[in-house]
Amino acid sequence: MYKEVIATAKEKMGKTCAVLQKELATLRAGRANPQILDKITVDYYGTPTPLNQLGNISSPEPRMLVISLWETKMIPQVEKAILTSDIGINPSNDGKVIRLMVPELNEERRKELCKQVRKTVEEAKVAIRSIRRDAMDQLKKMKKDSKITEDEQKTAEADLQKVHDAAIKDADKMCADKEKEIMSV
């Protein structure tokens, strides 16, 4: 009975870590990565549409992204969306494609990105702790309603703590890896 609560908590914590991984992938680390454009939406005939659904995004060189739009008349809107986003890259176009030159990160920007990484990871950890708290509350309620014994509750809480610790460890590892990637020149 209590194993379902732990399984649900483990699944939620896994999803939180997956979301964290995606969030960290969108932060640029000096290399051109098409994922840094994932958060950008463009007004496409009145509908906010993700940039990656309006054309192909490729990285022909380590420090350059090329956006080939399916409709070239969308170039001004896409450029505007890129400029208003927080990625800090200025687009240039030749009438057919948009080129984004990813600038070399300076020390100050690297430290800023590391702070952003730590903040994102801390938010994920808070979410993981919240999942653990909710699961603990469920276990206490089950004990109060006499659905599980006190021993089962203690066992379940210990198992839940192990799952929580593993999720936090994953988040910390992702943080360390991303910081190392950002700080490497």
Phi, psi and chi 1 to 4 in degrees:
 res  aa     phi    psi   chi1   chi2   chi3   chi4
   1 MET       -  -52.8 -178.5  124.7 -157.5      -
   2 TYR   -71.7  -18.2   64.5   85.2      -      -
   3 LYS   -66.2  -29.5  -70.0 -175.5  176.5  163.4
   4 GLU   -64.6  -40.6  -66.2  167.6   15.8      -
   5 VAL   -62.0  -44.1  172.9      -      -      -
   6 ILE   -67.4  -41.7  -66.7  171.0      -      -
   7 ALA   -61.9  -41.9      -      -      -      -
   8 THR   -63.8  -44.7  -55.5      -      -      -
   9 ALA   -62.2  -41.8      -      -      -      -
  10 LYS   -63.2  -41.8 -174.7  174.5 -174.3  174.1
  11 GLU   -63.0  -44.7 -177.3 -175.4  -24.3      -
  12 LYS   -63.8  -40.7  -73.3 -179.7  179.7  176.8
  13 MET   -65.9  -37.0  -72.2  178.6 -168.7      -
  14 GLY   -63.0  -41.9      -      -      -      -
  15 LYS   -65.0  -39.0  -74.8  179.3 -178.1  175.7
  16 THR   -61.2  -42.6  -58.0      -      -      -
  17 CYS   -65.7  -36.6  -74.1      -      -      -
  18 ALA   -65.3  -41.5      -      -      -      -
  19 VAL   -63.8  -41.3  167.7      -      -      -
  20 LEU   -60.0  -44.1  173.3   64.1      -      -
  21 GLN   -58.2  -43.8 -175.7  107.9   35.4      -
  22 LYS   -64.3  -43.9  -95.7 -172.7  176.1  171.1
  23 GLU   -59.1  -45.5  -78.5  -75.8  -44.0      -
  24 LEU   -67.4  -30.5  -66.9  179.6      -      -
  25 ALA   -67.1  -26.9      -      -      -      -
  26 THR   -78.9  -13.1   62.4      -      -      -
  27 LEU   -80.4  129.6  -67.9  173.6      -      -
  28 ARG   -82.8  143.6   68.9 -177.3  175.1   92.7
  29 ALA  -122.4   37.6      -      -      -      -
  30 GLY    91.9  -21.2      -      -      -      -
  31 ARG  -100.6  153.1  -70.8 -168.4  -64.2  -85.0
  32 ALA   -76.6  117.3      -      -      -      -
  33 ASN  -130.9  118.9 -179.9   -6.1      -      -
  34 PRO   -55.4  -22.8  -25.9   33.7      -      -
  35 GLN   -66.8  -19.1  -71.9  178.0  -40.9      -
  36 ILE   -67.5  -15.5   63.6  173.9      -      -
  37 LEU   -95.1    0.4  -57.4  173.4      -      -
  38 ASP   -59.6  -33.5  -77.6   -4.5      -      -
  39 LYS   -81.3  -11.9  -69.2 -178.5 -178.0  176.1
  40 ILE   -81.0  127.7  -61.9  176.3      -      -
  41 THR  -116.8  146.3   56.4      -      -      -
  42 VAL  -119.1  142.3 -178.6      -      -      -
  43 ASP   -75.3  102.5 -175.0   35.5      -      -
  44 TYR  -107.1   98.2 -176.4   66.4      -      -
  45 TYR    51.7   47.0  -61.2  111.8      -      -
  46 GLY    86.5   -1.3      -      -      -      -
  47 THR  -116.4  125.5  -51.8      -      -      -
  48 PRO   -67.2  116.6    3.2   -0.1      -      -
  49 THR  -121.7  135.6  -51.2      -      -      -
  50 PRO   -59.4  140.5  -21.4   30.9      -      -
  51 LEU   -56.9  -38.2  178.5   57.1      -      -
  52 ASN   -70.1   -5.0   56.3   12.0      -      -
  53 GLN   -98.6   -0.7  -68.2 -179.4   10.0      -
  54 LEU  -102.8   -5.6  -63.5  174.7      -      -
  55 GLY   176.1 -173.7      -      -      -      -
  56 ASN   -94.3  137.6  -68.8  -36.3      -      -
  57 ILE  -116.0  121.2  -57.7  170.8      -      -
  58 SER  -129.9  165.8   59.6      -      -      -
  59 SER  -127.0   84.5 -179.8      -      -      -
  60 PRO   -69.7  -25.4   24.4  -30.7      -      -
  61 GLU  -129.9  159.4  -62.7  173.4   25.5      -
  62 PRO   -58.9  -26.4  -21.2   28.6      -      -
  63 ARG  -115.6   19.1  -53.1 -166.3   64.9   72.3
  64 MET  -137.2  139.8  179.7 -167.7  -74.7      -
  65 LEU  -115.4  140.7  -72.1  174.8      -      -
  66 VAL  -121.6  126.5  175.3      -      -      -
  67 ILE  -109.0  114.2  -55.5  167.6      -      -
  68 SER  -102.7  105.8  -51.1      -      -      -
  69 LEU   -81.3  147.7  -64.0  172.1      -      -
  70 TRP   -74.3  -27.7  -68.5  -52.9      -      -
  71 GLU  -119.6  108.3  -73.9 -173.9   50.2      -
  72 THR   -65.8  -21.1   52.2      -      -      -
  73 LYS   -71.6   -7.3   64.3 -176.7  173.9 -151.9
  74 MET   -86.0   -4.9  -69.7  -62.9  -63.1      -
  75 ILE   -53.1  -48.3  -72.6  177.3      -      -
  76 PRO   -60.6  -40.1  -21.5   30.5      -      -
  77 GLN   -66.5  -40.2  -71.7   96.3  -47.8      -
  78 VAL   -65.4  -44.1  170.9      -      -      -
  79 GLU   -60.1  -42.7  -76.8 -173.4  -37.6      -
  80 LYS   -61.3  -43.4 -175.4  178.3  172.7 -166.4
  81 ALA   -63.5  -39.2      -      -      -      -
  82 ILE   -67.2  -42.1  -68.6  169.1      -      -
  83 LEU   -65.4  -36.6  -74.1  169.6      -      -
  84 THR   -81.9  -11.6   57.3      -      -      -
  85 SER   -76.9  173.9   71.5      -      -      -
  86 ASP  -100.4   23.4   62.1  -11.2      -      -
  87 ILE   -83.1  -16.5   60.4  169.8      -      -
  88 GLY    72.5   34.3      -      -      -      -
  89 ILE  -125.0  134.6  -59.3  174.5      -      -
  90 ASN   -93.0  125.3  -71.5  -33.4      -      -
  91 PRO   -81.7  153.0   27.1  -30.9      -      -
  92 SER  -136.4  145.7   63.3      -      -      -
  93 ASN  -133.8  157.9   79.4   70.8      -      -
  94 ASP  -115.0   20.0   61.4    5.3      -      -
  95 GLY    92.6  -17.0      -      -      -      -
  96 LYS  -119.5  -42.6  -68.4 -176.5  179.2  136.1
  97 VAL  -130.6  158.8  -64.1      -      -      -
  98 ILE  -107.4  131.2  -61.8  173.7      -      -
  99 ARG  -110.5  137.2  -73.1 -172.7  177.7   76.7
 100 LEU  -121.4  115.0  -59.2  172.7      -      -
 101 MET   -91.0  118.0  -70.4  -59.1  -65.1      -
 102 VAL   -81.0  114.8  178.9      -      -      -
 103 PRO   -71.7  155.2   23.8  -28.9      -      -
 104 GLU   -64.5  136.5 -173.3   72.2   49.4      -
 105 LEU   -79.8  133.4  -65.8  174.3      -      -
 106 ASN   -88.6  169.9   60.1   15.5      -      -
 107 GLU   -58.1  -42.9 -170.0   68.4   22.0      -
 108 GLU   -62.5  -43.8 -173.0  179.1  -41.5      -
 109 ARG   -66.7  -36.7  179.7   72.5  177.8  136.8
 110 ARG   -61.8  -44.6  -72.6  178.2 -163.5  -85.4
 111 LYS   -65.5  -37.9  -73.3  179.0 -179.9  170.5
 112 GLU   -61.8  -44.1 -146.0  174.4  -80.2      -
 113 LEU   -64.5  -37.5  -77.4  170.5      -      -
 114 CYS   -64.0  -39.4  -77.9      -      -      -
 115 LYS   -62.2  -41.9  -79.0 -177.9 -173.2  173.8
 116 GLN   -63.8  -39.7 -162.8  173.4  -15.6      -
 117 VAL   -61.8  -48.8  165.9      -      -      -
 118 ARG   -61.1  -39.0  -76.7 -168.1  -73.4  -87.6
 119 LYS   -63.9  -45.4 -178.4  175.1  174.0 -103.4
 120 THR   -62.3  -43.5  -55.1      -      -      -
 121 VAL   -65.4  -40.2  169.5      -      -      -
 122 GLU   -63.7  -38.9 -169.1   52.5   45.3      -
 123 GLU   -61.9  -40.0  -72.0  168.5    1.1      -
 124 ALA   -65.2  -40.1      -      -      -      -
 125 LYS   -63.8  -39.5  -74.3  174.5  158.6 -176.8
 126 VAL   -61.1  -41.9  167.4      -      -      -
 127 ALA   -63.1  -41.3      -      -      -      -
 128 ILE   -63.7  -43.5  -69.4  168.8      -      -
 129 ARG   -63.4  -37.4  -69.8 -175.5 -162.4  113.2
 130 SER   -63.5  -41.4  174.4      -      -      -
 131 ILE   -61.5  -43.3  -66.2  165.7      -      -
 132 ARG   -61.9  -44.3  177.7 -172.0   59.0 -179.4
 133 ARG   -60.6  -44.5 -173.2 -171.4   62.6 -121.8
 134 ASP   -61.6  -42.2  -67.3  -14.7      -      -
 135 ALA   -65.3  -39.9      -      -      -      -
 136 MET   -61.7  -42.5  -72.4  -74.3 -162.9      -
 137 ASP   -60.8  -40.9  -69.2  -13.6      -      -
 138 GLN   -61.7  -43.1  -79.5 -177.9  -66.4      -
 139 LEU   -63.3  -42.2  -68.0  170.9      -      -
 140 LYS   -63.6  -38.6  -74.0  175.3 -175.6  162.7
 141 LYS   -66.2  -40.7 -172.2  176.8 -176.2  -44.2
 142 MET   -62.7  -39.1  -70.5  169.2   80.0      -
 143 LYS   -66.4  -43.3  164.3   70.7  175.6   79.9
 144 LYS   -63.2  -37.5 -173.6  178.1  167.6 -162.2
 145 ASP   -83.6    7.2  -64.8  -16.0      -      -
 146 SER    61.0   31.8  -60.8      -      -      -
 147 LYS   -85.7  -26.9  -68.9 -178.3 -179.2  174.6
 148 ILE  -133.2  158.6   58.9  173.0      -      -
 149 THR   -84.8  171.5   64.5      -      -      -
 150 GLU   -64.7  -38.9 -163.8  169.8  -36.6      -
 151 ASP   -63.3  -42.3  -72.1  -14.7      -      -
 152 GLU   -63.3  -38.2  -73.8  175.0  -37.6      -
 153 GLN   -62.7  -46.3 -178.4 -171.8    2.6      -
 154 LYS   -61.6  -43.8  -63.3  -79.6 -175.9 -136.8
 155 THR   -61.9  -46.3  -55.5      -      -      -
 156 ALA   -61.6  -43.1      -      -      -      -
 157 GLU   -63.4  -38.8  -73.8  178.0   -1.9      -
 158 ALA   -65.6  -43.1      -      -      -      -
 159 ASP   -63.1  -42.8  -69.5  -11.2      -      -
 160 LEU   -61.4  -40.9 -176.0   60.2      -      -
 161 GLN   -62.6  -38.5 -172.9   62.4   40.0      -
 162 LYS   -63.7  -43.6  -73.8  176.8 -169.7  167.2
 163 VAL   -61.9  -44.0  169.2      -      -      -
 164 HIS   -60.4  -47.9  165.2  -92.4      -      -
 165 ASP   -60.6  -39.7  -67.5  -15.5      -      -
 166 ALA   -64.6  -41.2      -      -      -      -
 167 ALA   -65.8  -42.1      -      -      -      -
 168 ILE   -63.7  -40.6  -66.8  -71.6      -      -
 169 LYS   -62.5  -41.3 -171.3  175.4  177.1 -175.1
 170 ASP   -60.3  -45.5  -78.0   -7.0      -      -
 171 ALA   -61.9  -43.3      -      -      -      -
 172 ASP   -63.0  -39.1  -74.9  -23.1      -      -
 173 LYS   -64.9  -43.3 -174.8  179.9 -177.1  -32.3
 174 MET   -60.6  -40.5  -76.1 -175.0 -120.4      -
 175 CYS   -62.5  -48.2 -180.0      -      -      -
 176 ALA   -62.2  -43.2      -      -      -      -
 177 ASP   -62.5  -44.4  -68.2  -12.1      -      -
 178 LYS   -67.8  -41.1 -170.0   65.5 -179.8 -177.9
 179 GLU   -62.2  -40.2  -77.8 -174.9   -6.2      -
 180 LYS   -64.1  -42.4 -176.2  178.9  173.1 -163.4
 181 GLU   -62.3  -41.7  179.6 -173.7  -21.9      -
 182 ILE   -68.8  -43.2  -70.2  170.2      -      -
 183 MET   -78.7  -16.3  -67.7  -49.1  -80.8      -
 184 SER   -74.2  132.8   63.4      -      -      -
 185 VAL   -91.2      - -179.6      -      -      -
